[in-house]
Amino acid sequence: MYAIAVKGKVNSEVDFNTNNIKFEKNVHYWRKHPNLHGWMKKLYYKKGGKDDSFNGSNVVLTESDLDSLEQDIINETLPHTHGYFFGESQGNEKEDDLAFISKARKLIKEGKIIFYSSSW
């Protein structure tokens, strides 16, 4: 599970090709945090994503998305998510998740695009 910062533009908020995008940096990495992945999956479909497995699919995170995510993290309302490769969220991820949001907001203010992707 990755959050990545890129420079430039993408042609869609979901399912965009990364071949011609300049990667700036990996913003954050999570391992075995299925509840966050479940939240991202819901966002992906809300934005029009079509991949049934949501594996290797990209979804842009806007300021508004980060605001919603932050509230769900603070309120501990990330959706309970499970799956074969996922393990379980441990409940101690809040500080790390909020640190990601802070980093992502700073990068967006610098003109970067932040997106989430995962591979399992």
Secondary structure, 3 states (H helix, E strand, C coil): CEEEEEECCCCCCECCCCCCCEEEEEEEECCCCHHHHHHHHHHHHHCCCCCCCCCCCCEEECHHHHHHHHHHHHCCCCCCCCCCCCCCCCCCCHHHHHHHHHHHHHHHHCCCEEEEECCC
